[in-house]
Amino acid sequence: LGKNYPARVNNLLVTKKLLALNKKHNIAGGNPDSGSEHSVKLSGKKYPARV
């Protein structure tokens, strides 16, 4: 990501990327440990890892 972005925007983009990867990973069923009870905390709200 470019250095021109403020830190908050960078963090948001990174978090979105990680969430997308996490979602892909769970749909693919790669890791049996990553079930629906695992969630990512994002801006004070809980988002389920599996959708």
N, C-alpha and C positions, 0 to 999 in steps of 0.2 A: 504493500500500500504506500501511496505517496506521502512525502513528508509535509506536503501542503495542508493535509487534513488536520484539524484539531484533534487532540487526543481522544476526546469523547466520541467523535465520529469514527476514528480508527477502531476504538474498542467495540463500538456497535457493529461495525462491519465484520470484525474478527469474530464476535459472538454469533452473528448471523451465519457466518461461514461454518463455525463449529456446530451450531444447531443443525444446519443442513447436512453436514457430514454425519452427525449423530443420528439423524433421522434415517439417512440412507443406510447407515450401518445396521440400525435396528430392523429396518424393513428387510434387509438382506439376511437378517438372522445370524449375523456373524458371531455375536457374543451372547451366550446364554445368560450371563450375569446382568446384561443391560435390559431389564424388564420394565414394565410400566410404572413400578414404584420409584424408579430412579428418575429424578427430575433435575432440570437446570434452573438455577435461580437467576432471573433476569429482571432487573429494575424493580425489585421488591415483589414480583409475582412469580409463581411457580409454573413452569411450563413442563408438561410431561415429556419425557425423552422419546417415548413411542407414541406415534399418532395413528 
